[in-house]
Amino acid sequence: MAPYGLTPTRKDQQGLLQQPNARHQSGIVIARSPVEPGDVLHERLLKEGVRCSLRGGGVRLSPHYFIKGDDISHAISVMAR
């Protein structure tokens, strides 16, 4: 997700969490909104066709090789609304 400005940091401005240790990096991120509860964000993403799951008050996104760049852009767009 690095090409989308989502780098492995403990917590960034969008509330995205990821393992900071380079040995444990993956494409999986946990997104949290500063303005709405995780379950509300989760439902919004699902209604917009974004596959995700609710984890610990945040939304888990785990893109893999079969996910297209447009799919990631769509998820980010929905979260930004």
Phi, psi and omega in degrees: 000000180302323179298345180260014179081011180258091183263160183288091177235162179299313178200128179249188185298330180275359181080019180275132181247142177202157179300127180281342183282124184302330179292340185249014182289145174207179178280353183284131176228155172247121181258137174229141179263138176283351186240353179212151179296155181302322181293328178290314177299317179303311180297320178299315180297316179299317180297334180267009175083015179270123177281123182199173178219155179275127181219116173054039180085358178238180180248124181269126175243131182225075181291145180231184187302335182273357178274130181275158178303325179296327178295317179293316178300320178297314179300316180296319179298316179296318180295330183283345182288000000 
